[in-house]
Amino acid sequence: MLFRYGLKSKYDIIIKEAQTEAEVIKKNKLLEVKEKFLNKKADLEKEVALRNQKIQQAENKLKQRELMLNQKQEEVQRKRTEADQRISRSSNCHHRQEKG
């Protein structure tokens, strides 16, 4: 009976040690997975930030181009208005000369 108790006790110790070791292995694996996940997440966040930066640069470039085109359009419109005014003045002077 003592022999049986000794074997049972040894068996329990071996099982407990195996369970403890399994828990340690499990925790280590979980930490590895978490670390890989966090690294991947950080990489993806960098990629997204870089894409957002490129998009922002493209938007800024388009805004500058739009502003430049608007300025050119305003300049063309101003020149048209001036030309129309000159033509109108010239036409008025011409009519006055014909009448006078």
Sequence and secondary structure as in RCSB ss.txt:
>XXXX:A:sequence
MLFRYGLKSKYDIIIKEAQTEAEVIKKNKLLEVKEKFLNKKADLEKEVALRNQKIQQAENKLKQRELMLNQKQEE
VQRKRTEADQRISRSSNCHHRQEKG
>XXXX:A:secstr
 HHHHHHHHHHHHHHHHHHHHHHHHHHHHHHHHHHHHHHHHHHHHHHHHHHHHHHHHHHHHHHHHHHHHHHHHHH
HHHHHHHHHHHHHHHHHHHHHHHH 
